[in-house]
Amino acid sequence: MRCLTEWRNRNARAFLTEFTATENRTLRWLSSTVAQDRNRILFMIEDSSARKYGSAGIVNIRWDLFYGEADAVVKGRSLPPGTMCSTPQSLLSWAREELGLRELAVRVLGDNPAIVFFRKCGFRETG
């Protein structure tokens, strides 16, 4: 809870909604939204020593259309160069192989600096 809350507050402008996160609010979000939604998956990014570095997920999974979107790609700590860029690529590759999703995208607001990050990771704008 602590890591997700801290990272959410540090990166608040990168999200669609801006608010001050608390550990209780994060717990409610995980238990009432993430855990209850069969069209959403959230992962922690960690090393072999279980040190947490960020999060990444897939949302808006449309099983009937074999579609999903990368979401909540958040860097919480410093990482070796290129590590965060490999995260959405690895996540979406996993989604293709393990979930059978064929079309994968990311949805970002036009004024969000994350657009530059996702371009570097090989995504392209479609609208």
Helices and strands as residue ranges (DSSP letters): H 2-10, G 12-14, H 23-29, I 30-34, E 41-46, E 52-62, E 67-75, H 83-94, I 95-99, E 103-106, H 114-120
